[in-house]
Amino acid sequence: MASLLSFCLVQLSSLLLVRLSRPRDRAEAFLLFFLFMTATIIGGGYVLSFLNHIGDISYWCGMQFCLLVLIGLVVGLKPRFRHLATHRVAFSPLRSLWAWLSSLSIFERATLTPLTLTTIAVGVFNFLAVVFTAPGTWDGLAYHLPRMAYYLQHNNLDFFEANYWAHVVHPKNSTILLMYTYLVSGRNENLTQLVQFTSYWIAVASTYGIARKLGMTTAQALFSSLVLSLLTECVMQAVSMHNDMVVAAFLGITIYCIFAHHETQSLKYLWYSAIAFALGLGVKASFFLIAPIVLLIFVLLVVFNRKVTISDKVRTMSRYIVMTLVACVLFTLPSGYITNYQKFGHILG
């Protein structure tokens, strides 16, 4: 009962935050829902670790109930937020999908149809693999599941001695997601693979969204996302206990929000991008290698934006840097980088 309540509470909080964000289409709503859900779970994990109750599902319920009440109070006190929360987000009607399908050329239908059907079939088989098979990859058995079990036994994320480096120096954001999935599923180890499986679909959706922001047509963007969905690496990772698809999901959201800010000049997208970047950096240290690419994309979009003045460009870059630093303080530093520096004299251990 507590597991079901906890799951419902985190879904309600994320859904309410998505409504307040007013996404522009279904793909963006999908990405933001994942971002808010993972951010609340990971942030809550660090709070419960500090309280030494990270393995207690009843405390998860209490914390998520408090978060939902807090969001509700903010909504209730602000008339503008009340309007956003109570009015349904207006997306294009589904019947327009049939109009779009009928507008496709024969070549486009012949290309997209087998890709779509194959992606659906692979997704169904992967879901069955998640539900009915136990984690069996080396990384999962060697350190992802063991460190998760250790944290659950001790009810916190504190440092522990081990004879395998990956147990102690890897960032902990993905481990928190695994722990929460394990607890909310009634301690079903098979379903911990849902973290990667869900991240796989988020990476596919973010590819579609980024392609649209780059100016591709709906058919071209769909083709791009379907190609990603059928890459061998992605298909295999989707049912594993690794964390590379989680990194891919957060990277996709980071870049999508940068393009969304370029298109709308709305500051909220800078915050979303900063949070996604910080969460990704707290999943795997190799995200540092991606950081220069993210920064380059952001700088190029800002510098070559002819719609804003030079002072606005400087202000935008300064704000994004500050927002990213704030997000990293909240979601990256607690993931283990500070502990690594204290124990080993280096943030990577």
C-alpha positions as a Markdown table, in Angstrom:
| # | Residue | x | y | z |
|---|---|---|---|---|
| 1 | Met | 0.0 | 0.0 | 0.0 |
| 2 | Ala | 2.8 | 2.4 | 0.9 |
| 3 | Ser | 4.6 | 1.6 | -2.3 |
| 4 | Leu | 1.5 | 2.4 | -4.4 |
| 5 | Leu | 0.9 | 5.6 | -2.4 |
| 6 | Ser | 4.4 | 6.7 | -2.9 |
| 7 | Phe | 4.3 | 6.0 | -6.6 |
| 8 | Cys | 1.0 | 8.0 | -7.0 |
| 9 | Leu | 2.3 | 10.9 | -5.0 |
| 10 | Val | 5.4 | 11.3 | -7.1 |
| 11 | Gln | 3.4 | 11.0 | -10.3 |
| 12 | Leu | 0.9 | 13.7 | -9.1 |
| 13 | Ser | 3.7 | 16.1 | -8.1 |
| 14 | Ser | 5.4 | 15.7 | -11.5 |
| 15 | Leu | 2.2 | 16.1 | -13.4 |
| 16 | Leu | 1.3 | 19.3 | -11.5 |
| 17 | Leu | 4.8 | 20.7 | -12.2 |
| 18 | Val | 4.4 | 19.8 | -15.9 |
| 19 | Arg | 1.1 | 21.7 | -16.0 |
| 20 | Leu | 2.7 | 24.7 | -14.3 |
| 21 | Ser | 5.4 | 24.6 | -17.0 |
| 22 | Arg | 2.9 | 24.7 | -19.9 |
| 23 | Pro | 4.8 | 22.5 | -22.4 |
| 24 | Arg | 4.3 | 23.3 | -26.0 |
| 25 | Asp | 3.7 | 19.8 | -27.3 |
| 26 | Arg | 3.4 | 16.2 | -26.1 |
| 27 | Ala | 7.1 | 15.4 | -26.6 |
| 28 | Glu | 8.1 | 18.3 | -24.4 |
| 29 | Ala | 5.5 | 17.3 | -21.8 |
| 30 | Phe | 7.0 | 13.8 | -21.8 |
| 31 | Leu | 10.6 | 15.1 | -21.3 |
| 32 | Leu | 9.6 | 17.5 | -18.5 |
| 33 | Phe | 7.6 | 14.8 | -16.7 |
| 34 | Phe | 10.7 | 12.6 | -16.6 |
| 35 | Leu | 12.9 | 15.5 | -15.5 |
| 36 | Phe | 10.6 | 16.5 | -12.6 |
| 37 | Met | 10.0 | 12.9 | -11.5 |
| 38 | Thr | 13.7 | 12.0 | -11.4 |
| 39 | Ala | 14.7 | 15.4 | -9.8 |
| 40 | Thr | 12.2 | 14.9 | -7.0 |
| 41 | Ile | 13.2 | 11.3 | -6.4 |
| 42 | Ile | 17.0 | 12.1 | -6.4 |
| 43 | Gly | 16.6 | 15.2 | -4.3 |
| 44 | Gly | 14.4 | 13.3 | -1.9 |
| 45 | Gly | 16.9 | 10.5 | -1.7 |
| 46 | Tyr | 19.6 | 12.8 | -0.4 |
| 47 | Val | 17.2 | 14.2 | 2.2 |
| 48 | Leu | 16.2 | 10.8 | 3.4 |
| 49 | Ser | 19.9 | 9.7 | 3.4 |
| 50 | Phe | 20.7 | 12.6 | 5.7 |
| 51 | Leu | 17.8 | 11.4 | 8.0 |
| 52 | Asn | 19.1 | 7.7 | 7.8 |
| 53 | His | 15.7 | 6.5 | 6.3 |
| 54 | Ile | 16.4 | 6.1 | 2.6 |
| 55 | Gly | 15.4 | 2.4 | 2.7 |
| 56 | Asp | 12.0 | 3.1 | 4.4 |
| 57 | Ile | 9.2 | 3.5 | 1.9 |
| 58 | Ser | 6.9 | 5.1 | 4.5 |
| 59 | Tyr | 9.4 | 8.0 | 4.8 |
| 60 | Trp | 9.4 | 8.3 | 1.0 |
| 61 | Cys | 5.6 | 8.6 | 1.2 |
| 62 | Gly | 5.8 | 11.3 | 3.9 |
| 63 | Met | 8.4 | 13.3 | 2.0 |
| 64 | Gln | 6.5 | 13.2 | -1.3 |
| 65 | Phe | 3.3 | 14.1 | 0.5 |
| 66 | Cys | 5.0 | 17.1 | 1.9 |
| 67 | Leu | 6.3 | 18.1 | -1.5 |
| 68 | Leu | 2.9 | 17.8 | -3.0 |
| 69 | Val | 1.4 | 19.9 | -0.2 |
| 70 | Leu | 4.1 | 22.5 | -0.8 |
| 71 | Ile | 3.4 | 22.7 | -4.5 |
| 72 | Gly | -0.3 | 22.9 | -3.7 |
| 73 | Leu | 0.3 | 25.9 | -1.4 |
| 74 | Val | 2.4 | 27.7 | -4.0 |
| 75 | Val | -0.4 | 27.1 | -6.5 |
| 76 | Gly | -3.1 | 28.2 | -4.1 |
| 77 | Leu | -1.3 | 31.4 | -3.2 |
| 78 | Lys | -0.6 | 32.6 | -6.8 |
| 79 | Pro | -3.6 | 33.3 | -9.0 |
| 80 | Arg | -1.5 | 32.8 | -12.1 |
| 81 | Phe | -0.4 | 29.4 | -10.9 |
| 82 | Arg | -3.9 | 28.4 | -10.1 |
| 83 | His | -4.9 | 29.2 | -13.6 |
| 84 | Leu | -2.0 | 27.2 | -15.0 |
| 85 | Ala | -2.7 | 24.2 | -12.8 |
| 86 | Thr | -6.5 | 24.0 | -13.4 |
| 87 | His | -6.5 | 24.6 | -17.2 |
| 88 | Arg | -5.7 | 21.7 | -19.4 |
| 89 | Val | -2.6 | 22.1 | -21.6 |
| 90 | Ala | -3.8 | 22.6 | -25.2 |
| 91 | Phe | -2.1 | 20.2 | -27.5 |
| 92 | Ser | -3.0 | 19.6 | -31.1 |
| 93 | Pro | -5.9 | 17.1 | -31.3 |
| 94 | Leu | -5.1 | 13.5 | -32.1 |
| 95 | Arg | -7.3 | 13.6 | -35.1 |
| 96 | Ser | -4.7 | 15.8 | -36.7 |
| 97 | Leu | -2.4 | 12.7 | -36.6 |
| 98 | Trp | -4.6 | 11.0 | -39.2 |
| 99 | Ala | -4.4 | 14.1 | -41.4 |
| 100 | Trp | -0.6 | 14.1 | -41.1 |
| 101 | Leu | -0.5 | 10.4 | -42.0 |
| 102 | Ser | -2.6 | 10.9 | -45.0 |
| 103 | Ser | -0.3 | 13.8 | -46.2 |
| 104 | Leu | 2.8 | 11.5 | -46.2 |
| 105 | Ser | 4.2 | 10.4 | -49.5 |
| 106 | Ile | 4.4 | 6.8 | -50.5 |
| 107 | Phe | 8.2 | 6.8 | -49.9 |
| 108 | Glu | 7.8 | 8.3 | -46.4 |
| 109 | Arg | 5.1 | 5.7 | -45.5 |
| 110 | Ala | 7.3 | 2.9 | -46.8 |
| 111 | Thr | 10.2 | 4.1 | -44.7 |
| 112 | Leu | 8.5 | 5.0 | -41.5 |
| 113 | Thr | 6.1 | 2.1 | -41.2 |
| 114 | Pro | 8.6 | -0.7 | -40.8 |
| 115 | Leu | 10.7 | 1.4 | -38.5 |
| 116 | Thr | 7.8 | 2.2 | -36.3 |
| 117 | Leu | 6.5 | -1.4 | -36.2 |
| 118 | Thr | 10.0 | -2.7 | -35.4 |
| 119 | Thr | 10.5 | -0.2 | -32.7 |
| 120 | Ile | 7.1 | -1.1 | -31.1 |
| 121 | Ala | 7.9 | -4.8 | -31.3 |
| 122 | Val | 11.4 | -4.4 | -29.8 |
| 123 | Gly | 9.8 | -2.2 | -27.1 |
| 124 | Val | 7.3 | -4.9 | -26.2 |
| 125 | Phe | 9.9 | -7.7 | -26.1 |
| 126 | Asn | 12.3 | -5.5 | -24.0 |
| 127 | Phe | 9.5 | -4.7 | -21.6 |
| 128 | Leu | 8.8 | -8.5 | -21.2 |
| 129 | Ala | 12.5 | -9.0 | -20.6 |
| 130 | Val | 12.5 | -6.4 | -17.9 |
| 131 | Val | 9.5 | -7.9 | -16.1 |
| 132 | Phe | 10.4 | -11.6 | -16.4 |
| 133 | Thr | 14.2 | -11.7 | -16.3 |
| 134 | Ala | 16.6 | -10.8 | -13.5 |
| 135 | Pro | 19.4 | -8.3 | -14.1 |
| 136 | Gly | 22.3 | -10.2 | -15.6 |
| 137 | Thr | 24.9 | -7.8 | -16.8 |
| 138 | Trp | 28.4 | -7.5 | -15.3 |
| 139 | Asp | 28.1 | -3.9 | -14.1 |
| 140 | Gly | 24.7 | -4.6 | -12.5 |
| 141 | Leu | 25.9 | -7.7 | -10.6 |
| 142 | Ala | 29.3 | -6.3 | -9.8 |
| 143 | Tyr | 28.5 | -2.9 | -8.4 |
| 144 | His | 25.1 | -1.4 | -9.2 |
| 145 | Leu | 23.0 | -3.9 | -7.3 |
| 146 | Pro | 25.5 | -4.5 | -4.5 |
| 147 | Arg | 26.0 | -0.9 | -3.6 |
| 148 | Met | 22.2 | -0.4 | -3.8 |
| 149 | Ala | 21.8 | -3.2 | -1.3 |
| 150 | Tyr | 24.4 | -1.8 | 1.0 |
| 151 | Tyr | 22.8 | 1.6 | 1.0 |
| 152 | Leu | 19.4 | 0.0 | 1.8 |
| 153 | Gln | 20.8 | -2.0 | 4.6 |
| 154 | His | 22.4 | 1.0 | 6.2 |
| 155 | Asn | 19.6 | 3.5 | 5.3 |
| 156 | Asn | 21.9 | 6.1 | 3.9 |
| 157 | Leu | 24.4 | 6.9 | 1.1 |
| 158 | Asp | 27.4 | 7.2 | 3.3 |
| 159 | Phe | 30.9 | 6.1 | 2.1 |
| 160 | Phe | 31.8 | 2.4 | 2.7 |
| 161 | Glu | 35.0 | 0.5 | 2.2 |
| 162 | Ala | 35.0 | -2.1 | -0.7 |
| 163 | Asn | 37.7 | -3.9 | -2.7 |
| 164 | Tyr | 36.2 | -2.8 | -6.0 |
| 165 | Trp | 36.7 | 0.9 | -6.9 |
| 166 | Ala | 33.3 | 1.2 | -8.7 |
| 167 | His | 31.4 | 0.6 | -5.4 |
| 168 | Val | 32.8 | 3.7 | -3.8 |
| 169 | Val | 33.7 | 6.4 | -6.4 |
| 170 | His | 30.8 | 6.3 | -8.9 |
| 171 | Pro | 28.2 | 9.0 | -8.6 |
| 172 | Lys | 25.0 | 8.0 | -6.9 |
| 173 | Asn | 22.1 | 9.6 | -8.8 |
| 174 | Ser | 21.2 | 6.5 | -10.8 |
| 175 | Thr | 21.6 | 4.4 | -7.7 |
| 176 | Ile | 18.9 | 6.4 | -6.0 |
| 177 | Leu | 16.6 | 5.8 | -8.9 |
| 178 | Leu | 17.3 | 2.1 | -8.7 |
| 179 | Met | 16.7 | 2.1 | -5.0 |
| 180 | Tyr | 13.4 | 3.9 | -5.3 |
| 181 | Thr | 12.2 | 1.6 | -8.1 |
| 182 | Tyr | 13.2 | -1.4 | -6.1 |
| 183 | Leu | 11.3 | -0.1 | -3.0 |
| 184 | Val | 8.2 | 1.1 | -4.9 |
| 185 | Ser | 8.0 | -2.2 | -6.9 |
| 186 | Gly | 7.8 | -4.2 | -3.7 |
| 187 | Arg | 11.5 | -5.1 | -3.7 |
| 188 | Asn | 11.4 | -6.7 | -7.2 |
| 189 | Glu | 14.9 | -6.7 | -8.5 |
| 190 | Asn | 13.7 | -7.3 | -12.1 |
| 191 | Leu | 11.8 | -4.0 | -12.2 |
| 192 | Thr | 15.0 | -2.0 | -11.3 |
| 193 | Gln | 15.7 | -2.4 | -15.0 |
| 194 | Leu | 12.8 | 0.0 | -15.7 |
| 195 | Val | 15.1 | 2.9 | -14.9 |
| 196 | Gln | 17.1 | 2.2 | -18.1 |
| 197 | Phe | 14.0 | 1.1 | -20.0 |
| 198 | Thr | 12.2 | 4.4 | -19.3 |
| 199 | Ser | 15.4 | 6.4 | -20.0 |
| 200 | Tyr | 15.6 | 4.7 | -23.4 |
| 201 | Trp | 12.2 | 6.1 | -24.4 |
| 202 | Ile | 13.1 | 9.6 | -23.1 |
| 203 | Ala | 16.3 | 9.5 | -25.2 |
| 204 | Val | 14.1 | 8.6 | -28.2 |
| 205 | Ala | 11.6 | 11.4 | -27.5 |
| 206 | Ser | 14.4 | 14.0 | -26.9 |
| 207 | Thr | 15.9 | 13.0 | -30.3 |
| 208 | Tyr | 12.6 | 13.8 | -31.9 |
| 209 | Gly | 12.3 | 17.1 | -30.1 |
| 210 | Ile | 15.8 | 18.2 | -30.9 |
| 211 | Ala | 15.3 | 17.3 | -34.6 |
| 212 | Arg | 12.2 | 19.4 | -34.7 |
| 213 | Lys | 14.0 | 22.4 | -33.1 |
| 214 | Leu | 16.7 | 22.0 | -35.8 |
| 215 | Gly | 14.0 | 22.6 | -38.4 |
| 216 | Met | 13.3 | 19.1 | -39.6 |
| 217 | Thr | 9.8 | 18.2 | -40.6 |
| 218 | Thr | 7.7 | 15.8 | -38.4 |
| 219 | Ala | 8.5 | 12.9 | -40.7 |
| 220 | Gln | 12.2 | 13.6 | -40.7 |
| 221 | Ala | 12.3 | 14.0 | -36.9 |
| 222 | Leu | 10.4 | 10.8 | -36.5 |
| 223 | Phe | 12.8 | 9.0 | -38.8 |
| 224 | Ser | 15.7 | 10.3 | -36.7 |
| 225 | Ser | 14.2 | 9.2 | -33.4 |
| 226 | Leu | 13.3 | 5.7 | -34.8 |
| 227 | Val | 16.9 | 5.2 | -36.1 |
| 228 | Leu | 18.1 | 5.9 | -32.6 |
| 229 | Ser | 15.6 | 3.6 | -31.1 |
| 230 | Leu | 16.9 | 0.7 | -33.2 |
| 231 | Leu | 20.6 | 1.2 | -32.6 |
| 232 | Thr | 22.0 | -2.0 | -31.2 |
| 233 | Glu | 23.7 | -0.2 | -28.3 |
| 234 | Cys | 20.4 | 1.5 | -27.3 |
| 235 | Val | 18.3 | -1.6 | -27.6 |
| 236 | Met | 20.7 | -3.7 | -25.5 |
| 237 | Gln | 21.2 | -1.0 | -22.9 |
| 238 | Ala | 17.4 | -0.5 | -22.4 |
| 239 | Val | 17.1 | -3.8 | -20.5 |
| 240 | Ser | 20.4 | -3.6 | -18.5 |
| 241 | Met | 21.5 | -2.4 | -15.1 |
| 242 | His | 23.9 | 0.1 | -16.7 |
| 243 | Asn | 23.3 | 3.8 | -16.6 |
| 244 | Asp | 24.3 | 5.0 | -20.1 |
| 245 | Met | 20.7 | 5.4 | -21.3 |
| 246 | Val | 20.0 | 7.5 | -18.1 |
| 247 | Val | 22.9 | 9.8 | -19.1 |
| 248 | Ala | 21.6 | 9.9 | -22.7 |
| 249 | Ala | 18.1 | 10.9 | -21.4 |
| 250 | Phe | 19.4 | 13.7 | -19.3 |
| 251 | Leu | 21.7 | 14.9 | -22.1 |
| 252 | Gly | 18.8 | 14.9 | -24.6 |
| 253 | Ile | 16.7 | 17.0 | -22.2 |
| 254 | Thr | 19.6 | 19.4 | -21.6 |
| 255 | Ile | 20.1 | 20.1 | -25.3 |
| 256 | Tyr | 16.4 | 20.1 | -26.1 |
| 257 | Cys | 15.8 | 22.8 | -23.5 |
| 258 | Ile | 18.8 | 24.9 | -24.8 |
| 259 | Phe | 17.1 | 24.9 | -28.3 |
| 260 | Ala | 13.7 | 25.6 | -26.6 |
| 261 | His | 15.2 | 28.7 | -24.9 |
| 262 | His | 16.7 | 29.8 | -28.2 |
| 263 | Glu | 13.3 | 29.6 | -29.8 |
| 264 | Thr | 11.2 | 31.2 | -27.0 |
| 265 | Gln | 13.8 | 33.2 | -24.9 |
| 266 | Ser | 12.0 | 31.8 | -21.8 |
| 267 | Leu | 14.2 | 31.5 | -18.7 |
| 268 | Lys | 12.4 | 28.4 | -17.5 |
| 269 | Tyr | 14.1 | 26.4 | -20.2 |
| 270 | Leu | 17.5 | 27.5 | -18.9 |
| 271 | Trp | 16.5 | 26.2 | -15.5 |
| 272 | Tyr | 15.3 | 22.9 | -16.9 |
| 273 | Ser | 18.5 | 22.5 | -19.0 |
| 274 | Ala | 20.7 | 23.3 | -15.9 |
| 275 | Ile | 18.8 | 20.8 | -13.8 |
| 276 | Ala | 19.1 | 18.0 | -16.4 |
| 277 | Phe | 22.8 | 18.7 | -16.8 |
| 278 | Ala | 23.4 | 18.5 | -13.1 |
| 279 | Leu | 21.4 | 15.3 | -12.8 |
| 280 | Gly | 23.3 | 13.7 | -15.7 |
| 281 | Leu | 26.6 | 14.7 | -14.1 |
| 282 | Gly | 25.5 | 13.1 | -10.9 |
| 283 | Val | 24.8 | 9.8 | -12.8 |
| 284 | Lys | 28.2 | 9.3 | -14.4 |
| 285 | Ala | 31.5 | 11.1 | -14.3 |
| 286 | Ser | 32.0 | 10.6 | -18.1 |
| 287 | Phe | 29.3 | 13.3 | -18.5 |
| 288 | Phe | 32.2 | 15.7 | -18.0 |
| 289 | Leu | 33.4 | 14.7 | -21.5 |
| 290 | Ile | 30.0 | 15.8 | -22.9 |
| 291 | Ala | 30.0 | 19.2 | -21.0 |
| 292 | Pro | 32.2 | 21.0 | -23.6 |
| 293 | Ile | 29.8 | 20.0 | -26.4 |
| 294 | Val | 26.8 | 21.2 | -24.4 |
| 295 | Leu | 28.5 | 24.5 | -23.7 |
| 296 | Leu | 29.5 | 24.9 | -27.4 |
| 297 | Ile | 25.9 | 24.3 | -28.6 |
| 298 | Phe | 24.7 | 26.9 | -26.0 |
| 299 | Val | 27.3 | 29.5 | -26.9 |
| 300 | Leu | 26.7 | 29.2 | -30.6 |
| 301 | Leu | 23.0 | 29.5 | -30.3 |
| 302 | Val | 23.4 | 32.6 | -28.1 |
| 303 | Val | 26.1 | 34.3 | -30.1 |
| 304 | Phe | 24.5 | 33.8 | -33.5 |
| 305 | Asn | 21.0 | 34.8 | -32.3 |
| 306 | Arg | 20.3 | 38.1 | -34.2 |
| 307 | Lys | 17.1 | 38.7 | -32.3 |
| 308 | Val | 18.8 | 39.8 | -29.1 |
| 309 | Thr | 21.4 | 42.5 | -28.3 |
| 310 | Ile | 25.0 | 41.8 | -27.1 |
| 311 | Ser | 24.1 | 42.8 | -23.5 |
| 312 | Asp | 21.2 | 40.3 | -23.6 |
| 313 | Lys | 23.6 | 37.6 | -24.9 |
| 314 | Val | 26.0 | 38.2 | -22.1 |
| 315 | Arg | 23.2 | 38.3 | -19.5 |
| 316 | Thr | 21.8 | 35.0 | -20.9 |
| 317 | Met | 25.2 | 33.2 | -20.7 |
| 318 | Ser | 25.8 | 34.5 | -17.2 |
| 319 | Arg | 22.4 | 33.4 | -16.1 |
| 320 | Tyr | 22.9 | 29.9 | -17.5 |
| 321 | Ile | 26.3 | 29.5 | -15.8 |
| 322 | Val | 24.8 | 30.6 | -12.5 |
| 323 | Met | 21.8 | 28.3 | -12.9 |
| 324 | Thr | 24.0 | 25.4 | -13.7 |
| 325 | Leu | 26.2 | 26.0 | -10.7 |
| 326 | Val | 23.1 | 26.2 | -8.4 |
| 327 | Ala | 21.8 | 22.9 | -9.9 |
| 328 | Cys | 25.1 | 21.2 | -9.5 |
| 329 | Val | 25.2 | 22.2 | -5.8 |
| 330 | Leu | 21.8 | 20.6 | -5.4 |
| 331 | Phe | 22.1 | 17.5 | -7.6 |
| 332 | Thr | 25.7 | 16.8 | -8.5 |
| 333 | Leu | 28.0 | 17.6 | -5.5 |
| 334 | Pro | 26.0 | 15.4 | -3.1 |
| 335 | Ser | 26.3 | 12.4 | -5.5 |
| 336 | Gly | 29.8 | 11.6 | -4.3 |
| 337 | Tyr | 32.2 | 14.1 | -5.8 |
| 338 | Ile | 32.7 | 15.9 | -2.4 |
| 339 | Thr | 33.2 | 12.5 | -0.7 |
| 340 | Asn | 35.7 | 11.5 | -3.3 |
| 341 | Tyr | 37.7 | 14.6 | -2.8 |
| 342 | Gln | 37.7 | 14.2 | 1.0 |
| 343 | Lys | 38.7 | 10.5 | 0.8 |
| 344 | Phe | 41.1 | 10.5 | -2.2 |
| 345 | Gly | 42.0 | 14.1 | -2.8 |
| 346 | His | 40.3 | 14.1 | -6.2 |
| 347 | Ile | 36.6 | 14.5 | -7.2 |
| 348 | Leu | 36.8 | 11.4 | -9.4 |
| 349 | Gly | 38.4 | 9.3 | -6.7 |
